[in-house]
Amino acid sequence: MEFSHNEYGEQFADVYDEWYEDLDDIDSVVRFVVNLADSQPVLELGVGTGRLAVPLSQHLPVSGVDNSPSMVARLLARPNVDPRLTVSVGHMVRDMPRGPFAVVLIAYNTLFNLLSADEQRVCLAEAERRLLVGGHVIIDAFVPDDSLGDTPNESTQTKRGNQLVESRAWVDTTKQLMGGSFVDELGNDRSWQVRYASPTEIDEMAHAAGLVLESRFSSYAHDPFTEASSRHISVYGRAF
Ligand SMILES: C[S@@+](CC[C@H](N)C(=O)[O-])C[C@H]1O[C@@H](n2cnc3c(N)ncnc32)[C@H](O)[C@@H]1O
């Protein structure tokens, strides 16, 4: 199944903030990024509705890019969007803002929205090229585990915001692709697709892009990353 490049954002923009409002403690994310950026500009790839970029821009200059006009419209409609936040509609790799930046943030599985290893690798290389001296790339993603291949392709009911939605997922472990759909109470069907990668594979891609792992946590509150962690927040710096 072909998944067009801005389909995710266009389908989820209207429910994104409601469905994912509890995803993170936003203050922890802001502290984590601000601490690394040291008052210098930050770039968020796949900035979405500004869940992170808007609060971050209260502290430092932030640029964001997203290929979904509907996501960006939601961001711009937020109250009190700080003038230090600059947003463009475009592809996060091909139209990546020039910078330079102290931090390039790729949050909440957004690297996996690029549906091939090549595209993910190029993304990291382009991010590396935009770093200020001493800058960092932050990747926040789920850890795929061995049980992924056993994902049953059957519908389950899940709570999303105030709604009970029918959720279905599929996994192709040979291509490292997974996807699914959510059908809400009104019958709206929203689908998603990602190309997942393990932390080890991301480290290898980062290495090929001239980046080296500096630290890895299981949360923005600096909880330690262990073999049991289901999510990683990884910080990379320039290899040289
Ligand atoms: C999972 S959401 C994350 C949004 C935001 N970073 C957050 O943490 O709330 C992924 C975002 O990436 C955007 N996106 C997906 N593929 C993209 C691409 N190729 N170029 C630019 N943006 C993309 C989607 O429109 C969506 O807003």
PDBQT file of the ligand as one rigid body, heavy atoms in Angstrom, charges set to zero:
ROOT
HETATM    1  C1  LIG A 301       3.985  11.903  15.129  1.00  0.00    +0.000 C 
HETATM    2  S1  LIG A 301       3.702  13.534  14.567  1.00  0.00    +0.000 S 
HETATM    3  C2  LIG A 301       4.740  14.445  15.695  1.00  0.00    +0.000 C 
HETATM    4  C3  LIG A 301       4.373  15.902  15.780  1.00  0.00    +0.000 C 
HETATM    5  C4  LIG A 301       5.201  16.709  16.789  1.00  0.00    +0.000 C 
HETATM    6  N1  LIG A 301       6.615  16.602  16.530  1.00  0.00    +0.000 N 
HETATM    7  C5  LIG A 301       4.921  16.208  18.193  1.00  0.00    +0.000 C 
HETATM    8  O1  LIG A 301       5.827  15.651  18.817  1.00  0.00    +0.000 OA
HETATM    9  O2  LIG A 301       3.777  16.379  18.654  1.00  0.00    +0.000 OA
HETATM   10  C6  LIG A 301       4.672  13.534  13.088  1.00  0.00    +0.000 C 
HETATM   11  C7  LIG A 301       4.602  14.835  12.316  1.00  0.00    +0.000 C 
HETATM   12  O3  LIG A 301       5.510  14.744  11.227  1.00  0.00    +0.000 OA
HETATM   13  C8  LIG A 301       4.893  15.244  10.060  1.00  0.00    +0.000 C 
HETATM   14  N2  LIG A 301       5.547  14.594   8.929  1.00  0.00    +0.000 N 
HETATM   15  C9  LIG A 301       5.465  13.293   8.553  1.00  0.00    +0.000 A 
HETATM   16  N3  LIG A 301       6.243  13.064   7.473  1.00  0.00    +0.000 NA
HETATM   17  C10 LIG A 301       6.821  14.257   7.167  1.00  0.00    +0.000 A 
HETATM   18  C11 LIG A 301       7.739  14.671   6.171  1.00  0.00    +0.000 A 
HETATM   19  N4  LIG A 301       8.203  13.816   5.269  1.00  0.00    +0.000 N 
HETATM   20  N5  LIG A 301       8.137  15.962   6.151  1.00  0.00    +0.000 NA
HETATM   21  C12 LIG A 301       7.648  16.851   7.058  1.00  0.00    +0.000 A 
HETATM   22  N6  LIG A 301       6.791  16.513   8.041  1.00  0.00    +0.000 NA
HETATM   23  C13 LIG A 301       6.390  15.229   8.099  1.00  0.00    +0.000 A 
HETATM   24  C14 LIG A 301       3.423  14.921  10.226  1.00  0.00    +0.000 C 
HETATM   25  O4  LIG A 301       2.601  15.788   9.447  1.00  0.00    +0.000 OA
HETATM   26  C15 LIG A 301       3.238  15.119  11.722  1.00  0.00    +0.000 C 
HETATM   27  O5  LIG A 301       2.873  16.443  12.011  1.00  0.00    +0.000 OA
ENDROOT
TORSDOF 0
